Amino acid sequence: MCGTAHIGFLGSRENILKAKLEILEGMEEDGKIIVNNDNDMLHKWYLENKQTKNIITYGIENQSDIMAKNIVADDKGSKFEIEIKRKNISSYS
């Protein structure tokens, strides 16, 4: 998330995003990046970088690789369906 929790130290949301994305400098070339596509700043970054990086997006509002649909919340909790666009998501342990 690129909110305002660290704004006192970094001065702006743009600087917070820049600091958070510094982690990508140490990522292996074939590494995957998972991005909250509903965050306005991360969505913009995704649109600018989707051709050059291996990005998996998730969200509710903006069209994403992984989306929550039919969300229902009540006093017992919440229920939702997950729609996955990409079939080639893998993990390693």
N, C-alpha and C positions, 0 to 999 in steps of 0.2 A: 504494500500500500504506500502511496506517496501522499501522505497527509501533512499535518502540521506539528506533529509531536516534537520534532527536533528543530523547529524553526528558530528558536532562540539561539541555537548554536550555528546554524547554517544560513540563516537570513531569508531564505525564500524556498518555496516548493521546488523551484527549478534546481536549486543547489542541493536539496534533499534527494531529488531524483538522480542527479549527477553522482552524488556520494554513494547511493545505493547501487548504481550501475557499475561502480568501480570493481565490484566483485567479478564482473565478466572478464576483466583483464587476465585473471588467472584460470579461466575456464578452458578446458580442452576444446580443440577445434570442432569436434563432433558432439560436444555437450548440448544439452537441451535447456532452454530457458522457459520457465512457466510464468505467464504474465496474467494479472487481473485485467482483463480487457475492458472492464467497466470503469476503471480509474481513468479520468480524463488525460492525465499526463502519460500514463503507461500506454494507453490506447494510441495516443499520438506517436510515442516512441515506437510502438509496434508497427504502425503504418509506415514509418520512415525506415524500419529495419527488417521488415518481413522477408525481403528478398535475399538478405545477406546473412541471416542468423537462423538457427534452428529453434523457432519459437512455437510453443504450445500455449494457446490462449484459453482462459476460462471466464465465464461471466453469465449474467442474466439478461442484460440489456443489449449490448453490442454483440453482433454475430461472432461466435467464438468456436474453437475446436471442441470444447467441453462446455455444455450449457445446462443449467438447472431450469426445468420447465414445470408448469403446473404446481407451483409452490403453494402449500396450504399450511398456515400456522394456527395453532390453537393452544389452549392452556396445558395440553399434554406434550406439546413439542411441535415439530414441523415435519411435513412430508413433501417430497419433490421427486421428480423424475430427472434422470441424467441422460442427455443426448450427447453422444460422442461422434464427432465427424471423422477423425483420423483413426484408422485401424492399426497403425504401426507404432503405437506408443508402447515402449518397453521399459523395464526397470532392471537394475542390476543390484545384487547384494554382495 
